[in-house]
Amino acid sequence: MNVSHASVHPVEDLPTTDGGGGGGGGNNEVPRVRMKDIHGMPGTPGGLALRICQFVFAVVGLCIMATTRDFPSVTAFCYLVAATGLQSLWSLSLAIIDIYALLVRRSLQNYRVVSLFTVGDGITSTLTFAAACASAGITVLIDNDLDSCADNHCPQFETATAMAFISWFAALPSFLLNFWSLASR
């Protein structure tokens, strides 16, 4: 497969090659490769997969925490519910944008769009990470230090905290790839 590298063809519109191997004389076009289309970037299948993972884990953590009756008594758990709620809304909206971009085959490499995605991913991933860390500290306090898990919903608290961390792990590559794309312009 003949794939051009950026050092060979530094322009956006890469030339096609004739693949005339056989008697048909047909023009077999090699798919064009742009260096900016990295899996995980907005508008790619990898980016959509990351957004869906972010959304699913944030919603699962939100639902688990919200179904316990005593989460409002702890500020860190309220913060976790708010952060995962924001993360799930952000991820769902960007997943819808990614689906649209994939269906109409449109690139999302506009400077303003990438800037918006970078700032939004940075804010939501930082909030989710901070909320997960705060909730993890409280669950350790309840479980290990106070030994009062029998009176509380420790497994639900721990599961919701773990889901928030996994959602953050899925959000971090999105932020880093968007930031790298923005910084490399």
C-alpha positions in Angstrom: 0.0 0.0 0.0 1.4 3.3 -1.0 0.8 5.8 1.8 2.3 9.3 1.6 4.0 10.8 4.6 3.8 14.5 5.5 7.4 15.0 4.7 6.8 13.8 1.1 3.5 15.6 0.4 3.0 18.4 2.9 -0.2 19.6 1.3 -3.7 18.7 2.3 -4.7 17.3 -1.0 -2.5 14.3 -1.6 -2.3 13.0 -5.2 -3.8 9.7 -6.1 -1.8 6.9 -7.8 -2.6 4.6 -10.6 -2.5 1.1 -9.4 -2.6 -0.4 -12.9 -1.5 -3.9 -11.9 -3.5 -6.1 -14.3 -4.9 -5.8 -17.7 -8.0 -3.7 -16.9 -6.3 -0.4 -17.0 -8.6 0.8 -14.2 -7.6 3.5 -11.8 -7.4 2.0 -8.3 -7.3 5.0 -6.0 -5.3 4.5 -2.8 -7.1 6.0 0.2 -5.8 9.4 1.1 -4.2 9.8 4.5 -4.0 13.0 6.4 -1.6 13.3 9.3 -4.3 15.1 11.3 -6.7 12.1 11.3 -5.6 10.3 14.3 -7.8 7.7 16.0 -9.4 9.4 19.0 -9.7 12.8 17.4 -13.2 14.4 17.0 -15.0 13.1 13.9 -13.2 9.7 13.9 -14.6 6.3 14.9 -12.0 6.2 17.8 -13.2 9.6 19.0 -16.8 8.3 18.9 -15.8 5.2 20.9 -14.1 7.4 23.6 -17.2 9.6 23.8 -19.5 6.6 24.2 -17.2 5.2 26.9 -17.1 8.5 28.8 -20.9 8.8 28.6 -21.7 5.2 29.7 -19.3 5.2 32.7 -20.4 8.7 33.8 -24.1 7.7 33.6 -23.5 4.4 35.4 -21.7 6.2 38.2 -24.3 8.9 38.4 -27.2 6.4 38.5 -25.5 4.2 41.2 -24.7 7.2 43.4 -28.1 8.8 42.9 -30.0 5.6 43.9 -28.5 5.6 47.4 -30.6 7.5 49.9 -27.9 9.0 51.9 -25.5 10.5 49.3 -26.8 14.1 49.8 -25.4 14.0 53.4 -21.8 14.1 52.0 -20.6 17.1 50.0 -18.1 15.0 48.0 -20.8 12.6 46.8 -23.0 15.6 45.7 -20.0 16.9 43.9 -19.6 13.5 42.2 -23.2 13.5 41.1 -22.8 17.0 39.6 -19.5 16.3 37.9 -20.6 13.0 36.4 -23.9 14.6 35.3 -21.9 17.4 33.5 -19.5 14.8 32.0 -22.4 12.7 30.7 -24.1 15.7 29.1 -20.9 16.9 27.5 -19.9 13.4 26.2 -23.4 12.8 24.8 -23.5 16.0 22.9 -20.0 15.5 21.5 -20.9 11.9 20.6 -23.9 13.2 18.6 -21.6 15.7 16.8 -19.1 12.8 16.1 -21.9 10.7 14.7 -23.1 13.5 12.5 -19.5 14.2 11.3 -19.0 10.5 10.5 -22.3 10.2 8.6 -21.7 13.3 6.4 -17.9 12.6 6.2 -17.1 16.0 7.5 -13.8 16.8 9.3 -14.0 18.5 12.7 -10.5 20.0 12.5 -11.6 23.6 12.4 -9.6 25.7 14.8 -12.6 27.1 16.7 -14.2 23.6 17.0 -11.0 22.0 18.3 -10.6 24.9 20.7 -14.1 24.5 22.1 -13.6 20.7 22.4 -10.2 21.2 24.1 -11.6 23.6 26.7 -14.7 21.6 27.3 -12.8 18.3 27.7 -10.3 20.0 30.0 -12.9 21.4 32.3 -15.1 18.3 32.4 -12.2 15.9 32.9 -10.7 18.0 35.7 -14.1 18.2 37.5 -14.7 14.5 37.1 -11.2 13.6 38.4 -11.5 16.0 41.3 -14.9 14.6 42.2 -13.7 11.0 41.9 -10.7 11.8 44.2 -12.9 13.5 46.8 -15.4 10.6 46.8 -12.5 8.1 47.0 -11.2 9.9 50.1 -14.6 9.7 51.7 -15.2 6.1 50.9 -11.8 5.2 52.4 -12.7 7.2 55.5 -16.0 5.5 55.9 -14.7 2.0 55.2 -11.2 1.8 56.7 -11.0 4.6 59.3 -14.5 4.7 60.7 -15.4 1.0 60.1 -19.0 2.0 59.5 -19.7 0.4 56.2 -22.5 -1.7 57.8 -24.5 1.6 58.3 -23.8 3.0 54.9 -23.9 2.0 51.2 -20.1 1.5 50.8 -20.3 -0.9 47.8 -22.4 1.6 45.9 -20.2 4.5 46.9 -17.1 2.6 45.8 -18.6 1.5 42.5 -19.8 5.0 41.7 -16.4 6.3 42.5 -14.7 3.7 40.3 -17.1 4.5 37.4 -16.1 8.2 37.7 -12.4 7.3 37.5 -13.0 5.1 34.5 -15.0 7.9 32.8 -12.0 10.2 33.5 -9.6 7.6 32.0 -11.7 7.7 28.9 -11.9 11.5 28.9 -8.2 12.1 29.3 -7.2 10.8 25.8 -9.8 13.0 24.2 -8.4 16.1 26.0 -4.8 15.2 25.3 -5.4 14.6 21.6 -7.4 17.8 21.1 -4.8 19.7 23.0 -2.0 18.2 20.9 -3.9 19.0 17.7 -4.5 22.6 18.9 -0.8 23.1 20.0 0.6 21.6 16.7 -1.2 24.2 14.5 
